[in-house]
Amino acid sequence: MNNYHVVKYVGHFGFIKPWTSVRDSEVFSQQFLTPSMIAGIERKLFPELLKMPFDIFKIKRHRLSYTQMAAQQEQIQPRGWNSRRVGNKNAAVREYSILVRSILLYPVLHLAFERQEDALNAFSQHICLARNEDILLPEELIEVTIDAFDNDEERFSGYELMFEQNDSSILVGFNRFDHGQPMYGWLKVLGHPVKSTK
């Protein structure tokens, strides 16, 4: 098969939960989708896959771009408790901290399928990246060559985590769908993933 059936999804906001939490300024994990996230999107589109063991069956490739990232502050509490003297008694307290996380503005996600019927099914539904209130809607369904998907910077620029382990791969999280197995990939960047206009 030399062609992909590509569904283009667009939205106003998109949140990707950083797997590195407080250290995301070093990894920038809010800019790419991990294997477990793609598997989650796939299972939303094809609920019959919920019974299958972890793998990615229908989504062959993807590409994500956006116009900018907007920093948001989030108040958190750690899991552990600290002991502190309050008045003349000892008390167990959980301190508050502030994290800065980002949301993608005007994200565009291309999902590539080998089978047209899978693409048509995906085109009839909405998706979310990692937070169900940030809905992406299907805008376009096109058939393109694999070469075009790999090289056409005008239509398909963006970030794509290639799900394979090699010398360029980085650890991108631990897969909760697969008994906490480490996930690896290397980042393919085509064109200009951060758009100047929406």
Contact map, one row per residue, 1 for C-alpha under 8 A:
111000000000000000000000000000000000000000000000000000000000000000000000000000000000000000000000000000000000000001000000000000000000000000000000000000000000000000000000000000000000000000000000000000
111100000000000000000000000000000000000000000000000000000000000000000000000000000000000000000000000000000000000000000000000000000000000000000000110000000000000000000000000000000000000000000000000000
111110000000000000000000000000000000000000000000000000000000000000000000000000000000000000000000000000000000000001000000000000000000000000000011110000000000000000000000000000000000000000000000000000
011111000000000000000000000000000000000000000000000000000000000000000000000000000000000000000000000000000000000111100000000000000000000000000011110010000000000000000000000000000000000000000000000000
001111100000000000000000000000000000000000000000000000000000000000000000000000000000000000000000000000000000000111110010000000000000000000001111000000000000000000000000000000000000000000000000000000
000111110000000000000000000000000000000000000000000000000000000000000000000000000000000000000000000000000000011110000010000000000000000000001111000000000000000000000000000000000000000000000000000000
000011111000000000000000000000000000000000000000000000000000000000000000000000000000000000000000000000000000011100000010011000000000000001111100000000000000000000000000000000000000000000000000000000
000001111100000000000000000000000000000000000000000000000000000000000000000000000000000000000000000000000001111000000000000000000000000001111000000000000000000000000000000000000000000000000000000000
000000111110000000000000000000000000000000000000000000000000000000000000000000000000000000000000000000000001110000000000000000000000000111110000000000000000000000000000000000000000000000000000000000
000000011111000000000000000000000000000000000000000000000000000000000000000000000000000000000000000000000111100000000000000000000000000111100000000000000000000000000000000000000000000000000000000000
000000001111110000000000000000000000000000000000000000000000000000000000000000000000000000000000000000000111000000000000000000000000011110000000000000000000000000000000000000000000000000000000000000
000000000111110000000000000000000000000000000000000000000000000000000000000000000000000000000000000000001110000000000000000000000000010100000000000000000000000000000000000000000000000000000000000000
000000000011111000000000000000000000000000000000000000000000000000000000000000000000000000000000000000111110000000000000000000000000011000000000000000000000000000000000000000000000000000000000000000
000000000011111100000000000000000000000000000000000000000000000000000000000000000000000000000000000000111110000000000000000000011110011100000000000000000000000000000000000000000000000000000000000000
000000000000111110000000000001000000000000000000000000000000000000000000000000000000000000000000000001110000000000000000000000001110010000000000000000000000000000000000000000000000000000000000000000
000000000000011111000000000011111000000000000000000000000000000000000000000000000000000000000000000000100000000000000000000000001110000000000000000000000000000000000000000000000000000000000000000000
000000000000001111100000000001000000000000000000000000000000000000000000000000000000000000000000000000000000000000000000000000000100000000000000000000000000000000000000000000000000000000000000000000
000000000000000111111001000111000000000000000000000000000000000000000000000000000000000000000000000010000000000000000000000000000000000000000000000000000000000000000000000000000000000000000000000000
000000000000000011111001000010000000000000000000000000000000000000000000000000000000000000000000000000000000000000000000000000000000000000000000000000000000000000000000000110000000000000000000000000
000000000000000001111111001010000000000000000000000000000000000000000000000000000000000000000000000000000000000000000000000000000000000000000000000000000000000000000000000010000000000000000000000000
000000000000000001111111000000000000000000000000000000000000000000000000000000000000000000000000000000000000000000000000000000000000000000000000000000000000000000000000000000000000000000000000000000
000000000000000000011111100000000000000000000000000000000000000000000000000000000000000000000000001000000000000000000000000000000000000000000000000000000000000000000000000000000000000000000000000000
000000000000000000011111111000000000000000000000000000000000000000000000000000000000000000000000000000000000000000000000000000000000000000000000000000000000000000000000000000000000000000000000000000
000000000000000001111111111111000000000000000000000000000000000000000000000000000000000000000000000000000000000000000000000000000000000000000000000000000000000000000000000000000000000000000000000000
000000000000000000000111111100000000000000000000000000000000000000000000000000000000000000000000000000000000000000000000000000000000000000000000000000000000000000000000000000000000000000000000000000
000000000000000000000011111100000000000000000000000000000000000000000000000000000000000000000000000000000000000000000000000000000000000000000000000000000000000000000000000000000000000000000000000000
000000000000000000010011111110000000000000000000000000000000000000000000000000000000000000000000000000000000000000000000000000000000000000000000000000000000000000000000000000000000000000000000000000
000000000000000001000001111111100000000000000000000000000000000000000000000000000000000000000000000000000000000000000000000000000000000000000000000000000000000000000000000000000000000000000000000000
000000000000000101110001001111110000000000000000000000000000000000000000000000000000000000000000000000000000000000000000000000000000000000000000000000000000000000000000000100000000000000000000000000
000000000000001111000001000111111000000000000000000000000000000000000000000000000000000000000000000001100000000000000000000000000000000000000000000000000000000000000000000000000000000000000000000000
000000000000000100000000000111111000000000000000000000000000000100000000000000000000000000000000000000000000000000000000000000000000000000000000000000000000001000000000000000000000000000000000000000
000000000000000100000000000011111100000000000000000000000000000100000000000000000000000000000000000000000000000000000000000000000000000000000000000000000000001110000000000000000000000000000000000000
000000000000000100000000000001111110110000000000000000000000000000000000000000000000000000000000000000000000000000000000000000001000000000000000000000000000000110000000000000000000000000000000000000
000000000000000000000000000000011111110000000000000000000000000000000000000000000000000000000000000000000000000000000000000000000000000000000000000000000000000010100000000110000000001000000000000000
000000000000000000000000000000001111111000000000000000010000000000000000000000000000000000000000000000000000000000000000000000000000000000000000000000000000000000100000000000100000001000000000000000
000000000000000000000000000000000111111100000000000000000000000000000000000000000000000000000000000000000000000000000000000000000000000000000000000000000000000000000000000000111000000000000000000000
000000000000000000000000000000001111111110000000000000000000000000000000000000000000000000000000000000000000000000000000000000001100000000000000000000000000000000000000000000000000000000000000000000
000000000000000000000000000000001111111111000000000000010010000000000000000000000000000000000000000000000000000000000000000000000000000000000000000000000000000000000000000000000000000000000000000000
000000000000000000000000000000000011111111100000000001110000000000000000000000000000000000000000000000000000000000000000000000000000000000000000000000000000000000000000000000000000000000000000000000
000000000000000000000000000000000001111111110000000000000000000000000000000000000000000000000000000000000000000000000000000000000000000000000000000000000000000000000000000000000000000000000000000000
000000000000000000000000000000000000111111111000000000000000000000000000000000000000000000000000000000000000000000000000000000111000000000000000000000000000000000000000000000000000000000000000000000
000000000000000000000000000000000000011111111100100000010110000000000000000000000000000000000000000000000000000000000000000000000000000000000000000000000000000000000000000000000000000000000000000000
000000000000000000000000000000000000001111111111110000000000000000000000000000000000000000000000000000000000000000000000000000000000000000000000000000000000000000000000000000000000000000000000000000
000000000000000000000000000000000000000111111110000000000000000000000000000000000000000000000000000000000000000000000000000000100000000000000000000000000000000000000000000000000000000000000000000000
000000000000000000000000000000000000000011111110000000000000000000000000000000000000000000000000000000000000000000000000110010100000000000000000000000000000000000000000000000000000000000000000000000
000000000000000000000000000000000000000001111111110000000000000000000000000000000000000000000000000000000000000000000000000000000000000000000000000000000000000000000000000000000000000000000000000000
000000000000000000000000000000000000000000111111110000000000000000000000000000000000000000000000000000000000000000000000000000000000000000000000000000000000000000000000000000000000000000000000000000
000000000000000000000000000000000000000000100111111100000000000000000000000000000000000000000000000000000000000000000000000000000000000000000000000000000000000000000000000000000000000000000000000000
000000000000000000000000000000000000000001100111111100000000000000000000000000000000000000000000000000000000000000000000000000000000000000000000000000000000000000000000000000000000000000000000000000
000000000000000000000000000000000000000000100111111110000000000000000000000000000000000000000000000000000000000000000000000000000000000000000000000000000000000000000000000000000000000000000000000000
000000000000000000000000000000000000000000000001111110000000000000000000000000000000000000000000000000000000000000000000000000000000000000000000000000000000000000000000000000000000000000000000000000
000000000000000000000000000000000000000000000001111111100000000000000000000000000000000000000000000000000000000000000000000000000000000000000000000000000000000000000000000000000000000000000000000000
000000000000000000000000000000000000000000000000011111100000000000000000000000000000000000000000000000000000000000000000000000000000000000000000000000000000000000000000000000000000000000000000000000
000000000000000000000000000000000000001000000000000111110000000000000000000000000000000000000000000000000000000000000000000000000000000000000000000000000000000000000000000000001100000000000000000000
000000000000000000000000000000000000001000000000000111111000000000000000000000000000000000000000000000000000000000000000000000000000000000000000000000000000000000000000000000000000000000000000000000
000000000000000000000000000000000010011001000000000001111111000000000000000000000000000000000000000000000000000000000000000000000000000000000000000000000000000000000000000000000000000000000000000000
000000000000000000000000000000000000000000000000000000111111000000000000000000000000000000000000000000000000000000000000000000000000000000000000000000000000000000000000000000000000000000000000000000
000000000000000000000000000000000000000001000000000000011111000000000000000000000000000000000000000000000000000011000100000000000000000000000000000000000000000000000000000000000000000000000000000000
000000000000000000000000000000000000010001000000000000011111110000000000000000000000000000000000000000000000001111000000000000000000000000000000000000000000000000000000000000000000000000000000000000
000000000000000000000000000000000000000000000000000000011111110000000000000000000000000000000000000000000000001111000000000000000000000000000000000000000000000000000000000000000000000000000000000000
000000000000000000000000000000000000000000000000000000000011111000000000000000000000000000000000000000000000001110000000000000000000000000000000000000000000000100000000000000000000000000000000000000
000000000000000000000000000000000000000000000000000000000011111100000000000000000000000000000000000000000000111100000000000000000000000000000000000000000000000100000000000000000000000000000000000000
000000000000000000000000000000000000000000000000000000000000111110000000000000000000000000000000000000000000111000000000000000000000000000000000000000000001111100000000000000000000000000000000000000
000000000000000000000000000000110000000000000000000000000000011111000000000000000000000000000000000000000011110000000000000000000000000000000000000000000000111100000000000000000000000000000000100000
000000000000000000000000000000000000000000000000000000000000001111100000000000000000000000000000000000000011100000000000000000000000000000000000000000000000111000000000000000000000000000000000111000
000000000000000000000000000000000000000000000000000000000000000111111000000000000000000000000000000000011111000000000000000000000000000000000000000000000000000000000000000000000000000000000000111001
000000000000000000000000000000000000000000000000000000000000000011111000000000000000000000000000000000011110000000000000000000000000000000000000000000000000000000000000000000000000000000000000011111
000000000000000000000000000000000000000000000000000000000000000001111100000000000000000000000000000000011100000000000000000000000000000000000000000000000000000000000000000000000000000000000000011000
000000000000000000000000000000000000000000000000000000000000000001111110000000000000000000000000000001111000000000000000000000000000000000000000000000000000000000000000000000000000000000000000000000
000000000000000000000000000000000000000000000000000000000000000000011111000000000000000000000000000001111000000000000000000000000000000000000000000000000000000000000000000000000000000000000000000000
000000000000000000000000000000000000000000000000000000000000000000001111100000000000000000000000000111100000000000000000000000000000000000000000000000000000000000000000000000000000000000000000000000
000000000000000000000000000000000000000000000000000000000000000000000111110000000000000000000000000111100000000000000000000000000000000000000000000000000000000000000000000000000000000000000000000000
000000000000000000000000000000000000000000000000000000000000000000000011111000000000000000000000011110000000000000000000000000000000000000000000000000000000000000000000000000000000000000000000000000
000000000000000000000000000000000000000000000000000000000000000000000001111100000000000000000000011110000000000000000000000000000000000000000000000000000000000000000000000000000000000000000000000000
000000000000000000000000000000000000000000000000000000000000000000000000111110000000000000000001111000000000000000000000000000000000000000000000000000000000000000000000000000000000000000000000000000
000000000000000000000000000000000000000000000000000000000000000000000000011111000000000000000001111000000000000000000000000000000000000000000000000000000000000000000000000000000000000000000000000000
000000000000000000000000000000000000000000000000000000000000000000000000001111100000000000000111100000000000000000000000000000000000000000000000000000000000000000000000000000000000000000000000000000
000000000000000000000000000000000000000000000000000000000000000000000000000111111000000000000111000000000000000000000000000000000000000000000000000000000000000000000000000000000000000000000000000000
000000000000000000000000000000000000000000000000000000000000000000000000000011111000000000000100000000000000000000000000000000000000000000000000000000000000000000000000000000000000000000000000000000
000000000000000000000000000000000000000000000000000000000000000000000000000001111100000000000100000000000000000000000000000000000000000000000000000000000000000000000000000000000000000000000000000000
000000000000000000000000000000000000000000000000000000000000000000000000000001111110000000011100000000000000000000000000000000000000000000000000000000000000000000000000000000000000000000000000000000
000000000000000000000000000000000000000000000000000000000000000000000000000000011111000000011110000000000000000000000000000000000000000000000000000000000000000000000000000000000000000000000000000000
000000000000000000000000000000000000000000000000000000000000000000000000000000001111100001111000000000000000000000000000000000000000000000000000000000000000000000000000000000000000000000000000000000
000000000000000000000000000000000000000000000000000000000000000000000000000000000111110001111000000000000000000000000000000000000000000000000000000000000000000000000000000000000000000000000000000000
000000000000000000000000000000000000000000000000000000000000000000000000000000000011111111100000000000000000000000000000000000000000000000000000000000000000000000000000000000000000000000000000000000
000000000000000000000000000000000000000000000000000000000000000000000000000000000001111111100000000000000000000000000000000000000000000000000000000000000000000000000000000000000000000000000000000000
000000000000000000000000000000000000000000000000000000000000000000000000000000000000111110000000000000000000000000000000000000000000000000000000000000000000000000000000000000000000000000000000000000
000000000000000000000000000000000000000000000000000000000000000000000000000000000000111111000000000000000000000000000000000000000000000000000000000000000000000000000000000000000000000000000000000000
000000000000000000000000000000000000000000000000000000000000000000000000000000000000111111100000000000000000000000000000000000000000000000000000000000000000000000000000000000000000000000000000000000
000000000000000000000000000000000000000000000000000000000000000000000000000000000011110111110000000000000000000000000000000000000000000000000000000000000000000000000000000000000000000000000000000000
000000000000000000000000000000000000000000000000000000000000000000000000000000000011110011111000000000000000000000000000000000000000000000000000000000000000000000000000000000000000000000000000000000
000000000000000000000000000000000000000000000000000000000000000000000000000000001111000001111100000000000000000000000000000000000000000000000000000000000000000000000000000000000000000000000000000000
000000000000000000000000000000000000000000000000000000000000000000000000000000001111000000111110000000000000000000000000000000000000000000000000000000000000000000000000000000000000000000000000000000
000000000000000000000000000000000000000000000000000000000000000000000000000011111100000000011111000000000000000000000000000000000000000000000000000000000000000000000000000000000000000000000000000000
000000000000000000000000000000000000000000000000000000000000000000000000000011000100000000001111100000000000000000000000000000000000000000000000000000000000000000000000000000000000000000000000000000
000000000000000000000000000000000000000000000000000000000000000000000000001111000000000000000111110000000000000000000000000000000000000000000000000000000000000000000000000000000000000000000000000000
000000000000000000000000000000000000000000000000000000000000000000000000001110000000000000000011111000000000000000000000000000000000000000000000000000000000000000000000000000000000000000000000000000
000000000000000000000000000000000000000000000000000000000000000000000000111100000000000000000001111100000000000000000000000000000000000000000000000000000000000000000000000000000000000000000000000000
000000000000000000000100000000000000000000000000000000000000000000000000111100000000000000000000111110000000000000000000000000000000000000000000000000000000000000000000000000000000000000000000000000
000000000000000000000000000000000000000000000000000000000000000000000011110000000000000000000000011111000000000000000000000000000000000000000000000000000000000000000000000000000000000000000000000000
000000000000000001000000000000000000000000000000000000000000000000000011110000000000000000000000001111100000000000000000000000000000000000000000000000000000000000000000000000000000000000000000000000
000000000000001000000000000001000000000000000000000000000000000000001111000000000000000000000000000111110000000000000000000000000000000000000000000000000000000000000000000000000000000000000000000000
000000000000111100000000000001000000000000000000000000000000000000001111000000000000000000000000000011111000000000000000000000000000000000000000000000000000000000000000000000000000000000000000000000
000000000000111000000000000000000000000000000000000000000000000001111100000000000000000000000000000001111110000000000000000000000000000000000000000000000000000000000000000000000000000000000000000000
000000000001110000000000000000000000000000000000000000000000000001111100000000000000000000000000000000111110000000000000000000000000000000000000000000000000000000000000000000000000000000000000000000
000000000111110000000000000000000000000000000000000000000000000001110000000000000000000000000000000000011111000000000000000000000000000000000000000000000000000000000000000000000000000000000000000001
000000000111110000000000000000000000000000000000000000000000000111100000000000000000000000000000000000011111100000000000000000000000000000000000000000000000000000000000000000000000000000000000000000
000000011110000000000000000000000000000000000000000000000000000111000000000000000000000000000000000000000111110000000000000000000000000000000000000000000000000000000000000000000000000000000000000000
000000011100000000000000000000000000000000000000000000000000011110000000000000000000000000000000000000000011111000000000000000000000000000000000000000000000000000000000000000000000000000000000000000
000001111000000000000000000000000000000000000000000000000000011100000000000000000000000000000000000000000001111100000000000000000000000000000000000000000001000000000000000000000000000000000000000000
000001110000000000000000000000000000000000000000000000000011111000000000000000000000000000000000000000000000111110000000000000000000000000000000000000000000000000000000000000000000000000000000000000
000111100000000000000000000000000000000000000000000000000011110000000000000000000000000000000000000000000000011111000010000000000000000000000000000000000000000000000000000000000000000000000000000000
000111000000000000000000000000000000000000000000000000000111100000000000000000000000000000000000000000000000001111110110000000000000000000000000000000000000000000000000000000000000000000000000000000
101110000000000000000000000000000000000000000000000000000111000000000000000000000000000000000000000000000000000111110100000000000000000000000000000000000000000000000000000000000000000000000000000000
000110000000000000000000000000000000000000000000000000000000000000000000000000000000000000000000000000000000000011111110000000000000000000000000000000000000000000000000000000000000000000000000000000
000010000000000000000000000000000000000000000000000000000000000000000000000000000000000000000000000000000000000011111111000000000000000000000000000000000000000000000000000000000000000000000000000000
000000000000000000000000000000000000000000000000000000000000000000000000000000000000000000000000000000000000000000111111100000000000000000000000000000000000000000000000000000000000000000000000000000
000000000000000000000000000000000000000000000000000000000100000000000000000000000000000000000000000000000000000011111111110000000000000000000000000000000000000000000000000000000000000000000000000000
000011100000000000000000000000000000000000000000000000000000000000000000000000000000000000000000000000000000000110111111111000000000000000001000000000000000000000000000000000000000000000000000000000
000000000000000000000000000000000000000000000000000000000000000000000000000000000000000000000000000000000000000000011111111100000000000000001000000000000000000000000000000000000000000000000000000000
000000000000000000000000000000000000000000001000000000000000000000000000000000000000000000000000000000000000000000001111111110000000000000000000000000000000000000000000000000000000000000000000000000
000000100000000000000000000000000000000000001000000000000000000000000000000000000000000000000000000000000000000000000111111111000000000000000000000000000000000000000000000000000000000000000000000000
000000100000000000000000000000000000000000000000000000000000000000000000000000000000000000000000000000000000000000000011111111000000000001111000000000000000000000000000000000000000000000000000000000
000000000000000000000000000000000000000000000000000000000000000000000000000000000000000000000000000000000000000000000001111111000000000001000000000000000000000000000000000000000000000000000000000000
000000000000000000000000000000000000000000001000000000000000000000000000000000000000000000000000000000000000000000000000111111100000000011000000000000000000000000000000000000000000000000000000000000
000000000000000000000000000000000000000000000000000000000000000000000000000000000000000000000000000000000000000000000000011111110000001111000000000000000000000000000000000000000000000000000000000000
000000000000000000000000000000000000000010011000000000000000000000000000000000000000000000000000000000000000000000000000000011111000001110000000000000000000000000000000000000000000000000000000000000
000000000000010000000000000000000000000010000000000000000000000000000000000000000000000000000000000000000000000000000000000001111111111100000000000000000000000000000000000000000000000000000000000000
000000000000011100000000000000001000100010000000000000000000000000000000000000000000000000000000000000000000000000000000000000111111010000000000000000000000000000000000000000000000000000000000000000
000000000000011110000000000000000000100000000000000000000000000000000000000000000000000000000000000000000000000000000000000000011111000000000000000000000000000000000000000000000000000000000000000000
000000000000011100000000000000000000000000000000000000000000000000000000000000000000000000000000000000000000000000000000000000011111110000000000000000000000000000000000000000000000000000000000000000
000000000000000000000000000000000000000000000000000000000000000000000000000000000000000000000000000000000000000000000000000000011111111000000000000000000000000000000000000000000000000000000000000000
000000000000000000000000000000000000000000000000000000000000000000000000000000000000000000000000000000000000000000000000000000010011111000000000000000000000000000000000000000000000000000000000000000
000000000011111000000000000000000000000000000000000000000000000000000000000000000000000000000000000000000000000000000000000000011011111100000000000000000000000000000000000000000000000000000000000000
000000000010110000000000000000000000000000000000000000000000000000000000000000000000000000000000000000000000000000000000000001110001111110000000000000000000000000000000000000000000000000000000000000
000000001111010000000000000000000000000000000000000000000000000000000000000000000000000000000000000000000000000000000000000001110000011111000000000000000000000000000000000000000000000000000000000000
000000001110000000000000000000000000000000000000000000000000000000000000000000000000000000000000000000000000000000000000000011100000001111100000000000000000000000000000000000000000000000000000000000
000000111100000000000000000000000000000000000000000000000000000000000000000000000000000000000000000000000000000000000000001111000000000111111000000000000000000000000000000000000000000000000000000000
000000111100000000000000000000000000000000000000000000000000000000000000000000000000000000000000000000000000000000000000001000000000000011111000000000000000000000000000000000000000000000000000000000
000000111000000000000000000000000000000000000000000000000000000000000000000000000000000000000000000000000000000000000000001000000000000001111100000000000000000000000000000000000000000000000000000000
000011110000000000000000000000000000000000000000000000000000000000000000000000000000000000000000000000000000000000000011001000000000000001111110000000000000000000000000000000000000000000000000000000
000011100000000000000000000000000000000000000000000000000000000000000000000000000000000000000000000000000000000000000000000000000000000000011111000000000000000000000000000000000000000000000000000000
001111000000000000000000000000000000000000000000000000000000000000000000000000000000000000000000000000000000000000000000000000000000000000001111100000000000000000000000000000000000000000000000000000
001111000000000000000000000000000000000000000000000000000000000000000000000000000000000000000000000000000000000000000000000000000000000000000111110110000000000000000000000000000000000000000000000000
011100000000000000000000000000000000000000000000000000000000000000000000000000000000000000000000000000000000000000000000000000000000000000000011111110000000000000000000000000000000000000000000000000
011100000000000000000000000000000000000000000000000000000000000000000000000000000000000000000000000000000000000000000000000000000000000000000001111111000000000000000000000000000000000000000000000000
000000000000000000000000000000000000000000000000000000000000000000000000000000000000000000000000000000000000000000000000000000000000000000000000111111100000000000000000000000000000000000000000000000
000000000000000000000000000000000000000000000000000000000000000000000000000000000000000000000000000000000000000000000000000000000000000000000001111111110000000000000000000000000000000000000000000000
000100000000000000000000000000000000000000000000000000000000000000000000000000000000000000000000000000000000000000000000000000000000000000000001111111110001000000000000000000000000000000000000000000
000000000000000000000000000000000000000000000000000000000000000000000000000000000000000000000000000000000000000000000000000000000000000000000000011111110001000000000000000000000000000000000100000000
000000000000000000000000000000000000000000000000000000000000000000000000000000000000000000000000000000000000000000000000000000000000000000000000001111111001000000000000000000000000000000000100000000
000000000000000000000000000000000000000000000000000000000000000000000000000000000000000000000000000000000000000000000000000000000000000000000000000111111111100000000000000000000000000000000000000000
000000000000000000000000000000000000000000000000000000000000000000000000000000000000000000000000000000000000000000000000000000000000000000000000000000111111100000000000000000000000000000000111000000
000000000000000000000000000000000000000000000000000000000000000000000000000000000000000000000000000000000000000000000000000000000000000000000000000000011111100000000000000000000000000000000010000000
000000000000000000000000000000000000000000000000000000000000000000000000000000000000000000000000000000000000000000000000000000000000000000000000000000011111100000000000000000000000000000000000000000
000000000000000000000000000000000000000000000000000000000000001000000000000000000000000000000000000000000000010000000000000000000000000000000000000011111111110000000000000000000000000000000110000000
000000000000000000000000000000000000000000000000000000000000001110000000000000000000000000000000000000000000000000000000000000000000000000000000000000011111111000000000000000000000000000001111100000
000000000000000000000000000000000000000000000000000000000000001110000000000000000000000000000000000000000000000000000000000000000000000000000000000000000001111100000000000000000000000000001111110000
000000000000000000000000000000110000000000000000000000000000001110000000000000000000000000000000000000000000000000000000000000000000000000000000000000000000111110000000000000000000000000111100100000
000000000000000000000000000000011000000000000000000000000000111100000000000000000000000000000000000000000000000000000000000000000000000000000000000000000000011111000000000000000000000000111000000000
000000000000000000000000000000011100000000000000000000000000000000000000000000000000000000000000000000000000000000000000000000000000000000000000000000000000001111100000000000000000000011110000000000
000000000000000000000000000000000000000000000000000000000000000000000000000000000000000000000000000000000000000000000000000000000000000000000000000000000000000111110000000000000000000011110000000000
000000000000000000000000000000000110000000000000000000000000000000000000000000000000000000000000000000000000000000000000000000000000000000000000000000000000000011111000000000000000000111000000000000
000000000000000000000000000000000000000000000000000000000000000000000000000000000000000000000000000000000000000000000000000000000000000000000000000000000000000001111100100000000000000111000000000000
000000000000000000000000000000000000000000000000000000000000000000000000000000000000000000000000000000000000000000000000000000000000000000000000000000000000000000111111110000000000000111000000000000
000000000000000000000000000000000000000000000000000000000000000000000000000000000000000000000000000000000000000000000000000000000000000000000000000000000000000000011111100000000000000011000000000000
000000000000000000000000000000000000000000000000000000000000000000000000000000000000000000000000000000000000000000000000000000000000000000000000000000000000000000001111100000000000000000000000000000
000000000000000000000000000000000000000000000000000000000000000000000000000000000000000000000000000000000000000000000000000000000000000000000000000000000000000000001111110000000000000011000000000000
000000000000000000000000000000000000000000000000000000000000000000000000000000000000000000000000000000000000000000000000000000000000000000000000000000000000000000011111111000000000000111100000000000
000000000000000000000000000000000000000000000000000000000000000000000000000000000000000000000000000000000000000000000000000000000000000000000000000000000000000000001001111100000000000111000000000000
000000000000000000000000000000000000000000000000000000000000000000000000000000000000000000000000000000000000000000000000000000000000000000000000000000000000000000000000111110000000011110000000000000
000000000000000000100000000010000100000000000000000000000000000000000000000000000000000000000000000000000000000000000000000000000000000000000000000000000000000000000000011111000000011110000000000000
000000000000000000110000000000000100000000000000000000000000000000000000000000000000000000000000000000000000000000000000000000000000000000000000000000000000000000000000001111100000011100000000000000
000000000000000000000000000000000000000000000000000000000000000000000000000000000000000000000000000000000000000000000000000000000000000000000000000000000000000000000000000111110001111000000000000000
000000000000000000000000000000000011000000000000000000000000000000000000000000000000000000000000000000000000000000000000000000000000000000000000000000000000000000000000000011111111111000000000000000
000000000000000000000000000000000001000000000000000000000000000000000000000000000000000000000000000000000000000000000000000000000000000000000000000000000000000000000000000001111111100000000000000000
000000000000000000000000000000000001000000000000000001000000000000000000000000000000000000000000000000000000000000000000000000000000000000000000000000000000000000000000000000111111000000000000000000
000000000000000000000000000000000000000000000000000001000000000000000000000000000000000000000000000000000000000000000000000000000000000000000000000000000000000000000000000000111111100000000000000000
000000000000000000000000000000000000000000000000000000000000000000000000000000000000000000000000000000000000000000000000000000000000000000000000000000000000000000000000000000111111100000000000000000
000000000000000000000000000000000000000000000000000000000000000000000000000000000000000000000000000000000000000000000000000000000000000000000000000000000000000000000000000001111111110000000000000000
000000000000000000000000000000000000000000000000000000000000000000000000000000000000000000000000000000000000000000000000000000000000000000000000000000000000000000000000000001110111111000000000000000
000000000000000000000000000000000000000000000000000000000000000000000000000000000000000000000000000000000000000000000000000000000000000000000000000000000000000000000000001111100001111100000000000000
000000000000000000000000000000000110000000000000000000000000000000000000000000000000000000000000000000000000000000000000000000000000000000000000000000000000000000000000001111100000111110000000000000
000000000000000000000000000000000000000000000000000000000000000000000000000000000000000000000000000000000000000000000000000000000000000000000000000000000000000000111000111110000000011111000000000000
000000000000000000000000000000000000000000000000000000000000000000000000000000000000000000000000000000000000000000000000000000000000000000000000000000000000000011111101111100000000001111100000000000
000000000000000000000000000000000000000000000000000000000000000000000000000000000000000000000000000000000000000000000000000000000000000000000000000000000000000011111101110000000000000111110000000000
000000000000000000000000000000000000000000000000000000000000000000000000000000000000000000000000000000000000000000000000000000000000000000000000000000000000001111000000100000000000000011111000000000
000000000000000000000000000000000000000000000000000000000000000000000000000000000000000000000000000000000000000000000000000000000000000000000000000000000000001111000000000000000000000001111100000000
000000000000000000000000000000000000000000000000000000000000000000000000000000000000000000000000000000000000000000000000000000000000000000000000000000000000111100000000000000000000000000111111100000
000000000000000000000000000000000000000000000000000000000000000000000000000000000000000000000000000000000000000000000000000000000000000000000000000001101001111000000000000000000000000000011111100000
000000000000000000000000000000000000000000000000000000000000000000000000000000000000000000000000000000000000000000000000000000000000000000000000000000001101110000000000000000000000000000001111100000
000000000000000000000000000000000000000000000000000000000000000000000000000000000000000000000000000000000000000000000000000000000000000000000000000000001000110000000000000000000000000000001111111000
000000000000000000000000000000000000000000000000000000000000000111000000000000000000000000000000000000000000000000000000000000000000000000000000000000000000111000000000000000000000000000001111111000
000000000000000000000000000000000000000000000000000000000000000011110000000000000000000000000000000000000000000000000000000000000000000000000000000000000000010000000000000000000000000000000001111100
000000000000000000000000000000000000000000000000000000000000000011110000000000000000000000000000000000000000000000000000000000000000000000000000000000000000000000000000000000000000000000000001111111
000000000000000000000000000000000000000000000000000000000000000000100000000000000000000000000000000000000000000000000000000000000000000000000000000000000000000000000000000000000000000000000000011111
000000000000000000000000000000000000000000000000000000000000000000100000000000000000000000000000000000000000000000000000000000000000000000000000000000000000000000000000000000000000000000000000001111
000000000000000000000000000000000000000000000000000000000000000001100000000000000000000000000000000000000100000000000000000000000000000000000000000000000000000000000000000000000000000000000000001111
